[in-house]
Amino acid sequence: MANDEKPKQAAPAAPPPPSPAEALSTAHQVEELADKLSACADSIHQRVMRDIRRHQGQDVPEPEQMAARALLNAEMELRQRANRLYAEAAACVVSALGQPQAHLIQLTVDAADKIKRITRIGDGITLVARLLGLAAAASTGQVVPILAALDGLKTQLDIVAIDNAPSLPASSA
């Protein structure tokens, strides 16, 4: 090294890549993965369309048709999985509630079941309004509105259960 040259400084060390356990621990990371899967699905679609156009309107040989169908099926499956990941990213927002995600999911499953079997239209309208309220609260990412919406949904589910319970015969005293 000549006297007029300055020693090279080492570049700042890049942060280590996240461990597999940390790789999808935030909503942003899950959304990022879903974005990448969607981009892959876009690439598959472009590839299939390019291969089809290459035949310039002529019949596409059967083996190529089969491959194109398989790729289009894979594209569809990839998009569905990416969409599920977007939904999972939204679930990460509510993970700070201190309630198990299974509890939240079960409330919505119960609501869907009750909507199918509801007998009083007013109960149904209120139940749907509570579900919309929960969706709106979840989109805010704020714990207090989400907890309030969950409580409202649970209360309405209890009311619907009581209103739809089979009548008990009056006891003779």
C-alpha positions in Angstrom: 0.0 0.0 0.0 1.4 3.4 -1.0 1.7 6.1 1.7 -0.9 8.3 0.0 -3.6 5.6 0.0 -6.0 5.4 2.9 -6.8 2.0 4.3 -10.2 0.8 3.2 -12.8 0.8 5.9 -14.9 -2.3 6.3 -18.4 -1.9 5.1 -21.0 -1.9 8.0 -22.0 -5.4 8.7 -25.5 -6.2 7.4 -27.9 -7.5 10.0 -28.0 -11.2 10.0 -31.0 -12.7 8.2 -33.9 -13.5 10.5 -34.0 -17.0 11.9 -36.8 -19.2 10.5 -38.8 -18.6 13.7 -38.5 -14.8 13.2 -38.9 -14.8 9.4 -42.7 -14.4 9.5 -43.2 -13.0 13.0 -44.7 -9.7 11.9 -47.6 -8.8 9.6 -45.2 -6.9 7.3 -43.1 -10.0 6.9 -46.1 -12.2 6.1 -47.4 -9.6 3.6 -44.0 -9.4 2.0 -44.0 -13.1 1.5 -47.5 -13.0 0.1 -46.3 -10.2 -2.3 -43.5 -12.4 -3.5 -45.8 -15.4 -4.0 -48.2 -13.2 -6.0 -45.2 -12.0 -8.1 -44.3 -15.6 -8.8 -47.9 -16.3 -9.8 -47.7 -13.3 -12.2 -44.6 -14.8 -13.7 -46.2 -18.2 -14.2 -49.1 -16.5 -16.0 -46.8 -14.5 -18.2 -44.8 -17.5 -19.1 -47.9 -19.6 -20.0 -49.3 -16.8 -22.1 -45.9 -16.3 -23.9 -45.7 -20.0 -24.7 -49.3 -20.0 -26.0 -48.7 -16.9 -28.2 -45.5 -18.5 -29.6 -47.8 -20.8 -31.6 -49.4 -17.8 -33.4 -52.9 -19.1 -33.4 -51.9 -22.6 -34.4 -52.9 -25.7 -32.4 -50.8 -26.1 -29.3 -49.4 -29.7 -29.0 -51.1 -31.8 -26.4 -48.0 -32.2 -24.1 -47.6 -28.4 -24.1 -51.4 -28.0 -23.3 -51.0 -30.3 -20.4 -48.0 -28.4 -19.1 -49.8 -25.1 -19.5 -52.8 -26.4 -17.6 -50.6 -27.7 -14.8 -48.9 -24.3 -14.6 -52.1 -22.4 -14.6 -53.4 -24.7 -11.8 -50.2 -24.0 -9.9 -50.6 -20.3 -10.5 -54.2 -20.4 -9.1 -53.0 -22.4 -6.0 -50.1 -20.0 -5.5 -52.5 -17.0 -5.6 -54.9 -18.7 -3.1 -52.0 -19.4 -0.7 -50.8 -15.8 -1.1 -54.3 -14.6 -0.3 -54.4 -16.8 2.8 -51.1 -15.2 3.8 -52.6 -11.8 3.5 -55.4 -12.9 5.8 -52.8 -14.3 8.2 -51.0 -10.9 8.1 -54.2 -9.3 9.3 -54.4 -11.9 12.0 -51.0 -10.7 13.2 -52.5 -7.3 13.9 -54.9 -8.8 16.5 -52.3 -11.1 18.1 -51.6 -8.4 20.7 -55.1 -8.8 22.2 -54.0 -11.2 24.8 -56.7 -13.6 23.6 -56.0 -16.7 21.6 -56.6 -16.3 17.9 -58.6 -19.6 18.1 -61.1 -17.7 20.3 -61.6 -15.0 17.8 -62.0 -17.5 15.0 -64.5 -19.5 17.0 -66.6 -16.5 17.6 -66.8 -15.8 13.8 -67.5 -19.5 13.1 -70.3 -19.4 15.7 -71.7 -16.2 14.1 -71.7 -17.8 10.6 -73.5 -20.9 12.0 -76.1 -18.8 13.8 -76.7 -16.6 10.7 -77.7 -19.8 8.9 -80.2 -20.8 11.7 -81.4 -17.5 13.1 -85.2 -17.2 13.6 -85.6 -13.5 14.5 -84.5 -11.1 11.6 -83.6 -8.4 14.1 -81.1 -10.7 15.8 -79.6 -11.5 12.4 -79.3 -7.8 11.4 -77.6 -7.0 14.7 -75.3 -10.0 14.5 -74.2 -8.9 11.0 -73.7 -5.4 12.3 -71.5 -6.8 15.1 -69.4 -8.7 12.6 -69.0 -5.6 10.5 -67.9 -3.7 13.6 -65.4 -6.4 14.4 -64.0 -6.2 10.9 -63.7 -2.4 11.1 -62.1 -2.5 14.5 -59.6 -5.2 13.4 -58.6 -3.0 10.5 -57.6 -0.2 13.0 -55.2 -2.4 14.8 -56.2 -0.7 18.1 -56.8 -3.1 20.9 -59.6 -1.2 22.8 -62.0 -1.1 19.8 -61.2 -4.7 18.9 -61.9 -5.9 22.5 -65.2 -3.8 22.5 -66.2 -5.3 19.2 -65.4 -8.8 20.4 -67.5 -8.2 23.6 -70.4 -6.9 21.5 -70.2 -9.9 19.2 -70.1 -12.4 22.1 -73.1 -10.6 23.7 -75.1 -10.8 20.5 -74.2 -14.5 20.0 -75.5 -15.1 23.6 -78.7 -13.2 22.8 -79.2 -15.1 19.6 -78.7 -18.4 21.4 -81.3 -17.5 24.0 -83.8 -16.3 21.4 -83.3 -19.4 19.3 -83.3 -21.9 22.2 -86.2 -24.4 22.1 -89.0 -23.3 24.5 -89.2 -25.3 27.6 -92.6 -26.5 28.7 -94.0 -24.6 31.6 -93.6 -26.4 34.8 -96.8 -27.3 36.7 -96.7 -26.1 40.2 
